[in-house]
Amino acid sequence: MKVFNVLPLALVALLAGCSATSDQSSPKQSSLNDTLPKLTLQSVLPAPTSNEHCNAQMDSDILFGLGFQLYEDQEWDSAKSCLELAAPKHPRAFCYLSIIAGQDESKSAEQRSTDAFNYMAYSATQNDWCAEYGLYQVYQYGGDGVKADPALASRWLERSSLHGYPEAQKELISQYEAQGNLAAAYAWTKILAKADDTTATDALKAKMSAAQIAEGDKLFNELGTQVTSKKAMFAEAREEDVGRYSAEIYKDYPDTFKGLSSTERYDYVKQSMYKAIDLPFTKSRGHVLSYIVVNRAAQLKKPDANIANDKRIVALMEDDELSVNETIEQALVVVNKYYK
């Protein structure tokens, strides 16, 4: 399956994304949580306020998607309001709230650091791999009013790795290699690697004894029952894509969702997204967005319509000279003229 990333590969800040992986905490996780301030959702989030883009009556995934768009556009105040409204159901929002808080020049440097850290800390207690990685960086290097603590940093790095974050796993492997713990580096390399790619593990094995390889294989098997799977991480990312596509369509093509309930809208976007990703002519996020919008317009006129079978529309989708908006506008002309 093709994958079209919505997020940049790395945020221009400590965090690279948040998402809750579990509501359950192991004793080891609980003890690590005890190193953080005792925070509640109510203590880190004020009473959210509406703005021209967002209000409390909107679906939470659309609120998150709009908040993300506004964040990318550096409309900090509006982004903050939307993300605060979305955060109770979308923990990834805390990542952006932390970054925004660190840039809030209306507050003192001390208050900015406190707010940024608290967003991160609360999110980490909810098993968010992004915030856990953010805490690793804070404790590794010091920041947000926190002194460096490499030992504590390593614990947060391991926890982010266990919750499936590839960047954390890469850093953990690098640290184990630097420490000479080749068995652990080997186990985590096998976790990180694609199923059919043994390049990295083969390189490590060349440096290891038979006993180290056996130890690494044993640890790999143990980790296999603990680490969030790539499949789960992929599904998690696609769920967030639904919100981002929905938000963009809600803002620019609101008629697309005419007549749909919140559940129907969510299901339509999700199903259409997966269909579009697997089509031979979809090469980008813009193509997926175009398919979702235009296919819905076609179905409003003809319920069994599928624009993937319409050569006129496919030709528009394949035209690299057209922008996303131009593709959609011209495809809608086709729909309005020929779909009855």
Sequence and secondary structure as in RCSB ss.txt:
>XXXX:A:sequence
MKVFNVLPLALVALLAGCSATSDQSSPKQSSLNDTLPKLTLQSVLPAPTSNEHCNAQMDSDILFGLGFQLYEDQE
WDSAKSCLELAAPKHPRAFCYLSIIAGQDESKSAEQRSTDAFNYMAYSATQNDWCAEYGLYQVYQYGGDGVKADP
ALASRWLERSSLHGYPEAQKELISQYEAQGNLAAAYAWTKILAKADDTTATDALKAKMSAAQIAEGDKLFNELGT
QVTSKKAMFAEAREEDVGRYSAEIYKDYPDTFKGLSSTERYDYVKQSMYKAIDLPFTKSRGHVLSYIVVNRAAQL
KKPDANIANDKRIVALMEDDELSVNETIEQALVVVNKYYK
>XXXX:A:secstr
      S SS SSS     B  S   HHHHHHHTTS    HHHHS      SS  TTS HHHHHHHHHHHHHTT 
HHHHHHHHHHHTTT TTHHHHHHHHHHT TTS HHHHHHHHHHHHHHHHHTTBHHHHHHHHHHHHH BTTB   H
HHHHHHHHHHHHTT HHHHHHHHHHHHHHT HHHHHHHHHHHS TT  HHHHHHHTT  HHHHHHHHHHHHHHHT
TS  HHHHHHHHHHHHHHHHHHHHHHH GGGGTT  HHHHHHHHHHHHHHHHTSTT  SHHHHHHHHHHHHHHHH
HSTT  GGG HHHHHHHT TTS HHHHHHHHHHHHHHH  
